[in-house]
């Protein structure tokens, strides 16, 4: 897997663009600079790897727009060594950004083709999740809970109750909430039974398949 001086130059331009759009966390920006996005895309689309746009991968899913990846990651505001659950491994790009930041990442993917591809790509990379789980991300991954942060990379119509249960007190859930368009939402667990919710800008994600076990905050 190559990473040429041209790739690095394009990545630097992309990071400058993301910074101009309001991303301020230098650690997030450096992680975006250090992780080659073209490694996670179909080779036929590599020419577009450093455009600030989403592109298709497989199973009707996409690799997220880099600005969106940075925005969600910045909202976590965690420290190195913290445990993060990612719902939707997808291409593995967001996963690698989280690992580059020093987080211990557990990632769940329900699409078999993407689960298999992610296993292959992580074998070739220095970024290694603690676990890659094939399953329904709507239910999280209670086996290794609780988590300091949970990041959801698909649009959910509601905030899943099971994910809230898997946060430590002080932990944060970052999730786009809505049916057709989503509001980026951060939920912070303030006590065993209390949560604070903040909403940010409007985004558009592929849908997280709805589950009846949800809580509309």
N, CA, C and O of each residue as an XYZ file, in Angstrom:
868
protein
N       0.856     -1.191      0.000
C       0.000      0.000      0.000
C       0.890      1.239      0.000
O       1.680      1.453      0.920
N       0.751      2.037     -1.031
C       1.628      3.189     -1.194
C       0.963      4.471     -0.701
O      -0.261      4.601     -0.674
N       1.811      5.397     -0.319
C       1.366      6.727      0.086
C       2.399      7.715     -0.442
O       3.408      7.976      0.214
N       2.149      8.258     -1.613
C       3.128      9.074     -2.317
C       3.158     10.504     -1.776
O       2.295     10.914     -1.000
N       4.165     11.241     -2.203
C       4.246     12.658     -1.818
C       3.044     13.426     -2.353
O       2.585     14.379     -1.724
N       2.533     13.016     -3.509
C       1.323     13.650     -4.051
C       0.129     13.383     -3.138
O      -0.648     14.290     -2.841
N      -0.011     12.131     -2.694
C      -1.096     11.785     -1.764
C      -1.007     12.638     -0.500
O      -2.007     13.184     -0.034
N       0.190     12.742      0.039
C       0.371     13.507      1.282
C       0.069     14.986      1.071
O      -0.487     15.648      1.948
N       0.440     15.496     -0.098
C       0.137     16.890     -0.413
C      -1.355     17.141     -0.530
O      -1.864     18.148     -0.038
N      -2.053     16.220     -1.183
C      -3.511     16.344     -1.309
C      -4.185     16.234      0.052
O      -5.176     16.912      0.325
N      -3.637     15.373      0.896
C      -4.197     15.200      2.239
C      -4.000     16.484      3.060
O      -4.876     16.882      3.826
N      -2.859     17.108      2.888
C      -2.598     18.366      3.594
C      -3.588     19.445      3.164
O      -4.078     20.213      3.993
N      -3.878     19.500      1.863
C      -4.872     20.458      1.362
C      -6.253     20.167      1.947
O      -6.985     21.081      2.327
N      -6.599     18.876      2.014
C      -7.896     18.485      2.569
C      -8.002     18.903      4.034
O      -9.032     19.424      4.460
N      -6.948     18.676      4.795
C      -6.961     19.041      6.212
C      -7.088     20.558      6.373
O      -7.771     21.030      7.282
N      -6.441     21.311      5.508
C      -6.578     22.776      5.546
C      -8.020     23.189      5.277
O      -8.537     24.112      5.906
N      -8.665     22.501      4.339
C     -10.066     22.787      4.027
C     -10.960     22.485      5.226
O     -11.827     23.282      5.584
N     -10.740     21.331      5.839
C     -11.533     20.940      7.012
C     -11.350     21.953      8.146
O     -12.305     22.318      8.832
N     -10.118     22.392      8.324
C      -9.840     23.400      9.354
C     -10.587     24.695      9.064
O     -11.112     25.333      9.976
N     -10.635     25.084      7.785
C     -11.335     26.319      7.407
C     -12.836     26.217      7.630
O     -13.519     27.235      7.737
N     -13.358     24.983      7.701
C     -14.789     24.770      7.943
C     -15.131     24.740      9.432
O     -16.296     24.590      9.802
N     -14.113     24.883     10.284
C     -14.406     25.023     11.707
C     -13.854     23.962     12.626
O     -14.041     24.052     13.839
N     -13.174     22.951     12.089
C     -12.574     21.934     12.957
C     -11.321     22.529     13.594
O     -10.414     22.980     12.894
N     -11.277     22.526     14.929
C     -10.207     23.222     15.648
C      -9.246     22.290     16.381
O      -8.111     22.674     16.664
N      -9.678     21.085     16.688
C      -8.870     20.172     17.502
C      -7.637     19.723     16.713
O      -7.757     19.022     15.708
N      -6.460     20.130     17.171
C      -5.230     19.823     16.431
C      -4.951     18.324     16.382
O      -4.364     17.837     15.416
N      -5.366     17.589     17.413
C      -5.154     16.141     17.407
C      -6.001     15.472     16.326
O      -5.537     14.553     15.653
N      -7.227     15.929     16.163
C      -8.092     15.388     15.109
C      -7.519     15.728     13.742
O      -7.470     14.868     12.862
N      -7.089     16.958     13.553
C      -6.519     17.376     12.271
C      -5.258     16.581     11.952
O      -5.052     16.185     10.805
N      -4.417     16.344     12.948
C      -3.204     15.551     12.725
C      -3.532     14.108     12.383
O      -2.864     13.500     11.546
N      -4.554     13.556     13.023
C      -4.970     12.189     12.701
C      -5.446     12.104     11.255
O      -5.126     11.148     10.548
N      -6.207     13.097     10.818
C      -6.670     13.126      9.425
C      -5.481     13.229      8.463
O      -5.515     12.688      7.358
N      -4.445     13.922      8.896
C      -3.244     14.080      8.077
C      -2.449     12.783      7.995
O      -1.790     12.516      6.990
N      -2.509     11.983      9.046
C      -1.671     10.784      9.139
C      -2.308      9.523      8.566
O      -1.609      8.540      8.319
N      -3.621      9.536      8.349
C      -4.309      8.329      7.858
C      -4.650      8.506      6.378
O      -5.472      9.359      6.041
N      -4.038      7.721      5.488
C      -4.307      7.853      4.051
C      -5.714      7.358      3.691
O      -6.007      6.166      3.785
N      -6.562      8.278      3.284
C      -7.949      7.908      2.971
C      -8.035      6.995      1.751
O      -8.937      6.162      1.666
N      -7.111      7.143      0.813
C      -7.197      6.344     -0.422
C      -7.001      4.856     -0.160
O      -7.380      4.035     -0.996
N      -6.422      4.491      0.968
C      -6.272      3.079      1.298
C      -7.610      2.403      1.585
O      -7.704      1.176      1.549
N      -8.628      3.182      1.865
C      -9.926      2.641      2.277
C     -10.984      2.743      1.174
O     -12.159      2.459      1.408
N     -10.565      3.145     -0.020
C     -11.494      3.336     -1.130
C     -11.177      2.377     -2.259
O     -10.061      1.868     -2.364
N     -12.167      2.136     -3.101
C     -11.939      1.352     -4.304
C     -10.874      2.044     -5.152
O     -10.940      3.259     -5.342
N      -9.892      1.296     -5.664
C      -8.834      1.923     -6.466
C      -9.353      2.777     -7.624
O      -8.705      3.744     -8.024
N     -10.513      2.421     -8.157
C     -11.072      3.200     -9.268
C     -11.497      4.599     -8.830
O     -11.704      5.476     -9.668
N     -11.627      4.812     -7.518
C     -12.051      6.110     -6.985
C     -10.911      6.862     -6.301
O     -11.133      7.921     -5.713
N      -9.699      6.325     -6.373
C      -8.587      6.933     -5.648
C      -8.326      8.382     -6.045
O      -7.852      9.177     -5.234
N      -8.632      8.716     -7.280
C      -8.423     10.093     -7.738
C      -9.293     11.074     -6.958
O      -9.001     12.269     -6.909
N     -10.369     10.562     -6.346
C     -11.286     11.410     -5.580
C     -11.058     11.326     -4.065
O     -11.805     11.923     -3.290
N     -10.035     10.591     -3.649
C      -9.881     10.259     -2.225
C      -9.770     11.490     -1.335
O     -10.187     11.457     -0.177
N      -9.218     12.567     -1.860
C      -9.013     13.751     -1.018
C      -9.952     14.894     -1.365
O      -9.693     16.052     -1.037
N     -11.044     14.552     -2.032
C     -12.187     15.459     -2.122
C     -12.953     15.368     -0.804
O     -12.995     14.310     -0.176
N     -13.543     16.457     -0.400
C     -14.328     16.444      0.844
C     -15.753     15.985      0.549
O     -16.719     16.732      0.707
N     -15.847     14.731      0.117
C     -17.133     14.156     -0.273
C     -17.199     12.698      0.164
O     -16.176     12.039      0.349
N     -18.429     12.208      0.325
C     -18.652     10.781      0.575
C     -18.630     10.029     -0.751
O     -19.027     10.568     -1.784
N     -18.164      8.779     -0.716
C     -18.142      7.949     -1.920
C     -18.609      6.537     -1.573
O     -18.461      6.097     -0.433
N     -19.177      5.822     -2.557
C     -19.676      4.469     -2.285
C     -18.545      3.490     -1.993
O     -17.445      3.607     -2.533
N     -18.839      2.524     -1.128
C     -17.890      1.441     -0.890
C     -18.512      0.105     -1.318
O     -18.118     -0.455     -2.341
N     -19.462     -0.403     -0.560
C     -20.156     -1.656     -0.902
C     -21.420     -1.717     -0.061
O     -21.578     -0.961      0.898
N     -22.322     -2.627     -0.430
C     -23.553     -2.872      0.343
C     -24.372     -1.594      0.540
O     -24.988     -1.393      1.587
N     -24.367     -0.732     -0.490
C     -25.113      0.538     -0.440
C     -24.645      1.449      0.693
O     -25.410      2.285      1.175
N     -23.413      1.294      1.111
C     -22.824      2.129      2.157
C     -21.803      3.076      1.536
O     -21.438      2.935      0.369
N     -21.348      4.044      2.332
C     -20.376      5.017      1.836
C     -19.232      5.193      2.829
O     -19.369      4.904      4.018
N     -18.105      5.673      2.314
C     -17.061      6.214      3.167
C     -17.447      7.660      3.405
O     -17.658      8.407      2.451
N     -17.541      8.064      4.653
C     -18.099      9.371      4.996
C     -17.240     10.517      4.477
O     -16.037     10.369      4.263
N     -17.880     11.648      4.282
C     -17.191     12.886      3.953
C     -16.152     13.176      5.038
O     -16.476     13.089      6.223
N     -14.921     13.514      4.673
C     -13.894     13.770      5.686
C     -14.291     14.811      6.733
O     -13.979     14.646      7.912
N     -14.970     15.874      6.321
C     -15.409     16.875      7.295
C     -16.328     16.243      8.341
O     -16.233     16.557      9.527
N     -17.211     15.356      7.898
C     -18.129     14.685      8.822
C     -17.368     13.797      9.797
O     -17.674     13.771     10.988
N     -16.377     13.071      9.291
C     -15.528     12.237     10.151
C     -14.860     13.100     11.219
O     -14.858     12.753     12.400
N     -14.297     14.219     10.794
C     -13.618     15.117     11.731
C     -14.595     15.716     12.737
O     -14.277     15.837     13.920
N     -15.785     16.091     12.268
C     -16.793     16.717     13.129
C     -17.228     15.755     14.228
O     -17.259     16.119     15.403
N     -17.565     14.530     13.844
C     -17.987     13.545     14.843
C     -16.863     13.239     15.826
O     -17.085     13.144     17.033
N     -15.659     13.087     15.295
C     -14.521     12.744     16.142
C     -14.223     13.859     17.133
O     -13.922     13.593     18.297
N     -14.304     15.106     16.681
C     -14.043     16.243     17.560
C     -15.058     16.312     18.701
O     -14.717     16.718     19.812
N     -16.295     15.917     18.432
C     -17.328     15.956     19.468
C     -17.054     14.980     20.611
O     -17.541     15.176     21.725
N     -16.276     13.928     20.341
C     -15.978     12.955     21.397
C     -15.167     13.575     22.534
O     -15.465     13.359     23.709
N     -14.138     14.347     22.174
C     -13.291     15.019     23.182
C     -12.846     14.049     24.278
O     -13.098     14.275     25.462
N     -12.184     12.974     23.868
C     -11.699     11.973     24.811
C     -10.184     12.041     24.921
O      -9.533     12.814     24.219
N      -9.634     11.225     25.807
C      -8.184     11.189     25.973
C      -7.649      9.840     25.497
O      -8.376      8.849     25.434
N      -6.370      9.830     25.168
C      -5.711      8.606     24.719
C      -5.898      7.506     25.752
O      -5.757      7.732     26.954
N      -6.218      6.309     25.265
C      -6.451      5.169     26.148
C      -7.904      4.929     26.478
O      -8.250      3.874     27.009
N      -8.774      5.898     26.172
C     -10.202      5.719     26.429
C     -10.793      4.674     25.484
O     -10.307      4.470     24.372
N     -11.856      4.018     25.957
C     -12.536      2.988     25.168
C     -13.649      3.609     24.333
O     -14.481      4.363     24.838
N     -13.644      3.274     23.042
C     -14.656      3.793     22.121
C     -15.309      2.634     21.384
O     -14.629      1.739     20.882
N     -16.625      2.663     21.324
C     -17.392      1.721     20.512
C     -17.838      2.446     19.253
O     -18.491      3.488     19.319
N     -17.481      1.885     18.110
C     -17.905      2.444     16.824
C     -19.013      1.571     16.250
O     -18.853      0.356     16.127
N     -20.128      2.187     15.900
C     -21.233      1.467     15.280
C     -21.188      1.749     13.782
O     -21.510      2.849     13.334
N     -20.785      0.744     13.022
C     -20.645      0.881     11.577
C     -19.192      1.016     11.176
O     -18.696      2.127     10.992
N     -18.500     -0.117     11.038
C     -17.091     -0.091     10.641
C     -16.932      0.490      9.249
O     -16.017      1.271      8.987
N     -17.843      0.095      8.348
C     -17.782      0.597      6.978
C     -16.460      0.279      6.318
O     -16.035     -0.877      6.290
N     -15.808      1.298      5.787
C     -14.531      1.122      5.095
C     -13.376      0.897      6.063
O     -12.337      0.362      5.676
N     -13.548      1.300      7.315
C     -12.462      1.244      8.287
C     -11.721      2.562      8.446
O     -10.812      2.665      9.269
N     -12.100      3.573      7.665
C     -11.407      4.870      7.721
C     -11.640      5.580      9.056
O     -10.688      5.992      9.720
N     -12.903      5.719      9.443
C     -13.204      6.347     10.732
C     -12.556      5.569     11.876
O     -12.021      6.163     12.811
N     -12.606      4.252     11.799
C     -11.979      3.393     12.805
C     -10.511      3.751     12.980
O     -10.020      3.892     14.100
N      -9.818      3.895     11.852
C      -8.380      4.171     11.890
C      -8.077      5.556     12.445
O      -7.074      5.744     13.134
N      -8.938      6.526     12.147
C      -8.777      7.865     12.725
C      -8.866      7.784     14.251
O      -8.061      8.391     14.957
N      -9.839      7.040     14.748
C     -10.014      6.890     16.196
C      -8.804      6.210     16.833
O      -8.350      6.617     17.903
N      -8.289      5.185     16.182
C      -7.124      4.475     16.710
C      -5.890      5.369     16.669
O      -5.076      5.348     17.592
N      -5.749      6.149     15.610
C      -4.625      7.085     15.493
C      -4.610      8.076     16.660
O      -3.550      8.544     17.075
N      -5.793      8.386     17.179
C      -5.904      9.288     18.325
C      -5.572      8.606     19.656
O      -5.557      9.252     20.704
N      -5.309      7.309     19.605
C      -4.923      6.586     20.813
C      -6.063      5.915     21.543
O      -5.875      5.403     22.646
N      -7.253      5.908     20.944
C      -8.402      5.277     21.591
C      -8.344      3.759     21.415
O      -7.803      3.254     20.431
N      -8.908      3.050     22.378
C      -9.081      1.600     22.270
C     -10.441      1.366     21.618
O     -11.482      1.604     22.230
N     -10.420      0.902     20.379
C     -11.633      0.904     19.563
C     -12.197     -0.502     19.393
O     -11.492     -1.443     19.030
N     -13.498     -0.606     19.669
C     -14.295     -1.803     19.398
C     -15.282     -1.385     18.314
O     -15.988     -0.389     18.472
N     -15.337     -2.132     17.222
C     -16.143     -1.677     16.089
C     -17.087     -2.772     15.616
O     -16.703     -3.937     15.507
N     -18.323     -2.386     15.336
C     -19.388     -3.331     14.981
C     -19.841     -3.062     13.551
O     -20.085     -1.915     13.175
N     -19.953     -4.125     12.755
C     -20.442     -4.011     11.378
C     -21.463     -5.108     11.114
O     -21.212     -6.275     11.413
N     -22.615     -4.742     10.554
C     -23.661     -5.734     10.297
C     -23.691     -6.217      8.855
O     -24.342     -7.220      8.562
N     -23.002     -5.531      7.946
C     -22.942     -5.963      6.549
C     -21.764     -6.928      6.386
O     -20.610     -6.559      6.600
N     -22.075     -8.163      6.006
C     -21.042     -9.201      5.966
C     -19.898     -8.844      5.027
O     -18.735     -9.087      5.349
N     -20.215     -8.271      3.869
C     -19.162     -7.943      2.903
C     -18.207     -6.899      3.469
O     -17.000     -6.971      3.239
N     -18.742     -5.927      4.211
C     -17.893     -4.898      4.802
C     -17.124     -5.432      6.004
O     -15.976     -5.053      6.233
N     -17.757     -6.308      6.762
C     -17.067     -6.956      7.882
C     -15.857     -7.732      7.376
O     -14.767     -7.627      7.938
N     -16.050     -8.511      6.314
C     -14.947     -9.302      5.758
C     -13.839     -8.414      5.202
O     -12.655     -8.683      5.408
N     -14.231     -7.352      4.492
C     -13.237     -6.445      3.913
C     -12.452     -5.727      5.000
O     -11.242     -5.536      4.874
N     -13.134     -5.331      6.061
C     -12.437     -4.610      7.130
C     -11.429     -5.518      7.833
O     -10.345     -5.072      8.206
N     -11.783     -6.779      8.012
C     -10.833     -7.710      8.619
C      -9.563     -7.810      7.788
O      -8.456     -7.838      8.325
N      -9.737     -7.864      6.468
C      -8.580     -7.963      5.577
C      -7.727     -6.707      5.626
O      -6.502     -6.789      5.703
N      -8.368     -5.548      5.583
C      -7.582     -4.312      5.523
C      -6.845     -4.056      6.832
O      -5.713     -3.574      6.811
N      -7.464     -4.367      7.969
C      -6.783     -4.103      9.236
C      -5.583     -5.019      9.450
O      -4.675     -4.678     10.207
N      -5.569     -6.165      8.798
C      -4.392     -7.036      8.870
C      -3.188     -6.386      8.201
O      -2.042     -6.693      8.532
N      -3.455     -5.481      7.251
C      -2.381     -4.858      6.474
C      -1.963     -3.502      7.028
O      -0.995     -2.911      6.548
N      -2.670     -3.007      8.019
C      -2.428     -1.663      8.525
C      -1.855     -1.689      9.934
O      -1.930     -2.701     10.631
N      -1.280     -0.560     10.343
C      -0.782     -0.447     11.723
C      -1.909     -0.158     12.702
O      -1.740     -0.331     13.909
N      -3.064      0.285     12.192
C      -4.193      0.611     13.068
C      -5.008     -0.655     13.318
O      -5.621     -1.197     12.399
N      -5.012     -1.118     14.553
C      -5.663     -2.386     14.901
C      -6.761     -2.154     15.941
O      -6.462     -1.761     17.068
N      -8.021     -2.387     15.583
C      -9.073     -2.321     16.608
C      -8.870     -3.416     17.650
O      -8.267     -4.454     17.378
N      -9.392     -3.158     18.857
C      -9.365     -4.200     19.879
C     -10.211     -5.389     19.444
O      -9.826     -6.541     19.641
N     -11.376     -5.099     18.847
C     -12.244     -6.153     18.322
C     -13.020     -5.612     17.131
O     -13.413     -4.445     17.103
N     -13.235     -6.488     16.139
C     -14.162     -6.209     15.043
C     -15.303     -7.203     15.202
O     -15.088     -8.414     15.163
N     -16.503     -6.696     15.380
C     -17.649     -7.548     15.710
C     -18.631     -7.559     14.552
O     -19.006     -6.503     14.042
N     -19.044     -8.737     14.142
C     -20.109     -8.862     13.150
C     -21.423     -8.976     13.904
O     -21.651     -9.951     14.620
N     -22.278     -7.991     13.745
C     -23.545     -8.028     14.459
C     -24.337     -6.753     14.275
O     -23.960     -5.871     13.505
N     -25.431     -6.673     14.990
C     -26.358     -5.550     14.905
C     -25.884     -4.432     15.822
O     -26.007     -4.518     17.043
N     -25.345     -3.394     15.219
C     -24.817     -2.288     15.998
C     -25.853     -1.548     16.803
O     -25.510     -0.847     17.754
N     -27.133     -1.690     16.438
C     -28.188     -1.020     17.186
C     -28.193     -1.447     18.650
O     -28.637     -0.713     19.532
N     -27.687     -2.655     18.881
C     -27.635     -3.169     20.249
C     -26.289     -2.924     20.915
O     -26.079     -3.323     22.060
N     -25.378     -2.270     20.205
C     -24.062     -2.013     20.768
C     -23.260     -3.289     20.916
O     -23.441     -4.244     20.160
N     -22.369     -3.297     21.900
C     -21.588     -4.498     22.206
C     -21.375     -4.553     23.717
O     -20.331     -4.141     24.223
N     -22.387     -5.073     24.436
C     -22.336     -5.055     25.905
C     -21.209     -5.884     26.503
O     -20.825     -5.660     27.650
N     -20.670     -6.842     25.741
C     -19.627     -7.715     26.290
C     -18.431     -6.932     26.825
O     -17.826     -7.335     27.818
N     -18.087     -5.827     26.185
C     -16.921     -5.049     26.608
C     -17.300     -3.679     27.163
O     -16.431     -2.830     27.362
N     -18.585     -3.458     27.414
C     -19.040     -2.201     28.015
C     -18.550     -2.128     29.469
O     -18.273     -3.163     30.075
N     -18.440     -0.913     30.036
C     -18.887      0.360     29.472
C     -17.796      1.042     28.649
O     -16.623      0.672     28.708
N     -18.217      2.052     27.877
C     -17.329      2.790     26.988
C     -17.303      4.265     27.367
O     -18.289      4.822     27.849
N     -16.151      4.879     27.135
C     -16.041      6.329     27.334
C     -16.740      7.095     26.219
O     -17.218      8.211     26.420
N     -16.793      6.481     25.047
C     -17.465      7.113     23.924
C     -18.055      6.081     22.991
O     -17.513      4.986     22.837
N     -19.170      6.432     22.368
C     -19.786      5.612     21.322
C     -20.051      6.537     20.148
O     -20.645      7.603     20.311
N     -19.617      6.133     18.974
C     -19.808      6.935     17.774
C     -20.571      6.107     16.746
O     -20.180      4.985     16.424
N     -21.648      6.666     16.242
C     -22.522      5.967     15.296
C     -22.362      6.617     13.928
O     -22.497      7.833     13.793
N     -22.076      5.804     12.916
C     -21.765      6.337     11.591
C     -22.899      6.125     10.594
O     -22.666      6.062      9.387
N     -24.128      6.016     11.102
C     -25.321      5.925     10.250
C     -26.447      6.681     10.941
O     -26.420      6.882     12.155
N     -27.435      7.096     10.156
C     -28.525      7.896     10.699
C     -29.570      7.038     11.385
O     -30.095      6.095     10.792
N     -29.872      7.360     12.630
C     -30.855      6.604     13.408
C     -32.107      7.444     13.626
O     -32.001      8.639     13.904
N     -33.299      6.842     13.507
C     -34.523      7.603     13.751
C     -34.699      7.973     15.219
O     -35.362      8.961     15.536
N     -34.113      7.187     16.110
C     -34.166      7.433     17.548
C     -32.793      7.152     18.147
O     -31.895      6.629     17.487
N     -32.664      7.515     19.414
C     -31.437      7.200     20.145
C     -31.617      5.840     20.815
O     -32.477      5.704     21.685
N     -30.834      4.833     20.437
C     -31.020      3.487     20.985
C     -30.712      3.417     22.483
O     -29.641      3.820     22.935
N     -31.668      2.902     23.225
C     -31.527      2.774     24.674
C     -30.330      1.909     25.046
O     -29.631      2.195     26.018
N     -30.094      0.851     24.271
C     -28.987     -0.046     24.589
C     -27.639      0.659     24.530
O     -26.731      0.329     25.293
N     -27.503      1.623     23.630
C     -26.234      2.347     23.544
C     -26.030      3.240     24.764
O     -24.920      3.341     25.287
N     -27.090      3.878     25.210
C     -26.988      4.732     26.394
C     -26.555      3.926     27.617
O     -25.769      4.398     28.438
N     -27.076      2.711     27.727
C     -26.745      1.852     28.869
C     -25.263      1.483     28.902
O     -24.724      1.152     29.958
N     -24.606      1.542     27.742
C     -23.222      1.072     27.639
C     -22.186      2.183     27.810
O     -20.991      1.955     27.622
N     -22.644      3.383     28.166
C     -21.731      4.490     28.457
C     -21.339      4.501     29.930
O     -22.147      4.172     30.799
N     -20.103      4.878     30.202
C     -19.725      5.189     31.579
C     -20.399      6.506     31.961
O     -20.813      7.261     31.081
N     -20.513      6.788     33.242
C     -20.957      8.118     33.658
C     -19.895      9.120     33.193
O     -18.710      8.971     33.492
N     -20.331     10.115     32.474
C     -19.413     11.053     31.830
C     -19.117     10.694     30.388
O     -18.495     11.475     29.668
N     -19.560      9.513     29.956
C     -19.335      9.070     28.585
C     -20.239      9.780     27.592
O     -21.264     10.351     27.963
N     -19.846      9.737     26.320
C     -20.547     10.490     25.279
C     -20.957      9.588     24.124
O     -20.176      8.763     23.648
N     -22.184      9.760     23.689
C     -22.698      9.112     22.485
C     -22.817     10.172     21.402
O     -23.490     11.186     21.586
N     -22.160      9.930     20.268
C     -22.249     10.823     19.111
C     -23.051     10.091     18.048
O     -22.633      9.041     17.559
N     -24.210     10.649     17.689
C     -25.114      9.932     16.791
C     -25.917     10.915     15.940
O     -26.468     11.882     16.467
N     -25.988     10.673     14.622
C     -26.874     11.480     13.780
C     -28.305     10.961     13.899
O     -28.562      9.783     13.651
N     -29.236     11.836     14.277
C     -30.610     11.416     14.570
C     -31.575     12.072     13.593
O     -31.585     13.291     13.428
N     -32.393     11.231     12.946
C     -33.383     11.713     11.999
C     -33.635     10.657     10.946
O     -32.889      9.683     10.841
N     -34.693     10.850     10.161
C     -35.070      9.850      9.159
C     -34.415     10.152      7.815
O     -33.606      9.358      7.335
N     -34.749     11.280      7.204
C     -34.194     11.611      5.884
C     -32.930     12.457      6.012
O     -31.921     12.179      5.364
N     -32.989     13.478      6.841
C     -31.815     14.254      7.216
C     -31.652     14.129      8.720
O     -32.625     13.954      9.453
N     -30.414     14.221      9.166
C     -30.155     13.986     10.583
C     -29.525     15.217     11.244
O     -28.808     15.991     10.610
N     -29.816     15.367     12.525
C     -29.115     16.342     13.348
C     -28.031     15.608     14.135
O     -28.302     14.626     14.825
N     -26.798     16.106     14.016
C     -25.740     15.489     14.809
C     -26.030     15.750     16.281
O     -26.270     16.886     16.691
N     -26.003     14.691     17.055
C     -26.431     14.754     18.452
C     -25.348     14.177     19.353
O     -24.755     13.139     19.062
N     -25.110     14.876     20.448
C     -24.200     14.350     21.476
C     -24.984     14.178     22.770
O     -25.579     15.126     23.283
N     -24.975     12.959     23.286
C     -25.631     12.651     24.557
C     -24.546     12.317     25.568
O     -23.709     11.447     25.327
N     -24.564     13.013     26.703
C     -23.592     12.776     27.767
C     -24.310     12.147     28.955
O     -25.327     12.658     29.425
N     -23.776     11.047     29.425
C     -24.359     10.392     30.605
C     -23.870     11.124     31.853
O     -22.683     11.072     32.176
N     -24.766     11.796     32.547
C     -24.389     12.607     33.704
C     -24.532     11.863     35.032
O     -23.947     12.264     36.038
N     -25.309     10.781     35.033
C     -25.444      9.915     36.209
C     -25.966      8.574     35.711
O     -26.125      8.373     34.507
N     -26.229      7.665     36.628
C     -26.716      6.349     36.214
C     -27.996      6.447     35.391
O     -28.205      5.648     34.478
N     -28.849      7.408     35.699
C     -30.157      7.478     35.047
C     -30.437      8.809     34.356
O     -31.566      9.058     33.934
N     -29.425      9.667     34.233
C     -29.651     10.984     33.646
C     -28.689     11.237     32.492
O     -27.534     10.813     32.504
N     -29.217     11.948     31.490
C     -28.447     12.231     30.284
C     -28.709     13.665     29.836
O     -29.830     14.164     29.941
N     -27.673     14.315     29.342
C     -27.813     15.623     28.710
C     -27.660     15.460     27.206
O     -26.814     14.697     26.741
N     -28.478     16.177     26.451
C     -28.448     16.072     24.993
C     -28.162     17.434     24.375
O     -28.745     18.445     24.766
N     -27.246     17.442     23.394
C     -26.961     18.634     22.601
C     -27.109     18.273     21.129
O     -26.771     17.160     20.725
N     -27.610     19.201     20.332
C     -27.680     18.978     18.889
C     -26.824     20.010     18.173
O     -26.647     21.136     18.638
N     -26.300     19.591     17.028
C     -25.394     20.419     16.256
C     -25.971     20.577     14.842
O     -27.186     20.709     14.694
N     -25.140     20.566     13.816
C     -25.626     20.842     12.470
C     -26.396     19.699     11.850
O     -26.508     18.614     12.420
N     -26.930     19.968     10.657
C     -27.654     18.969      9.873
C     -26.687     18.189      8.991
O     -25.771     18.756      8.395
N     -26.907     16.883      8.919
C     -26.069     15.999      8.118
C     -26.970     14.998      7.406
O     -28.169     14.913      7.673
N     -26.366     14.249      6.500
C     -27.117     13.187      5.824
C     -26.275     11.921      5.802
O     -25.162     11.899      5.278
N     -26.831     10.872      6.383
C     -26.148      9.588      6.495
C     -26.997      8.490      5.873
O     -28.207      8.643      5.708
N     -26.349      7.385      5.529
C     -27.107      6.177      5.207
C     -27.822      5.742      6.484
O     -27.337      6.022      7.580
N     -28.969      5.060      6.367
C     -29.763      4.753      7.565
C     -29.205      3.610      8.404
O     -28.667      2.629      7.890
N     -29.356      3.775      9.712
C     -29.155      2.679     10.650
C     -30.487      1.950     10.746
O     -31.513      2.566     11.035
N     -30.479      0.654     10.508
C     -31.733     -0.095     10.477
C     -32.428      0.010     11.829
O     -31.831     -0.246     12.875
N     -33.704      0.392     11.785
C     -34.448      0.698     13.004
C     -34.696     -0.544     13.834
O     -34.914     -1.639     13.316
N     -34.654     -0.336     15.148
C     -34.903     -1.403     16.103
C     -35.965     -0.902     17.078
O     -36.007      0.290     17.380
N     -36.807     -1.778     17.567
C     -37.869     -1.357     18.482
C     -37.340     -0.926     19.849
O     -38.007     -0.195     20.581
N     -36.133     -1.388     20.185
C     -35.585     -1.113     21.514
C     -34.865      0.233     21.493
O     -33.636      0.282     21.436
N     -35.629      1.323     21.539
C     -35.037      2.650     21.427
C     -35.691      3.601     22.409
O     -36.771      3.344     22.943
N     -35.005      4.697     22.623
C     -35.500      5.706     23.551
C     -35.415      7.051     22.863
O     -34.332      7.477     22.461
N     -36.538      7.718     22.724
C     -36.566      9.010     22.046
C     -36.292     10.112     23.059
O     -37.191     10.522     23.794
N     -35.051     10.593     23.100
C     -34.686     11.639     24.069
C     -35.060     13.008     23.529
O     -34.833     14.018     24.196
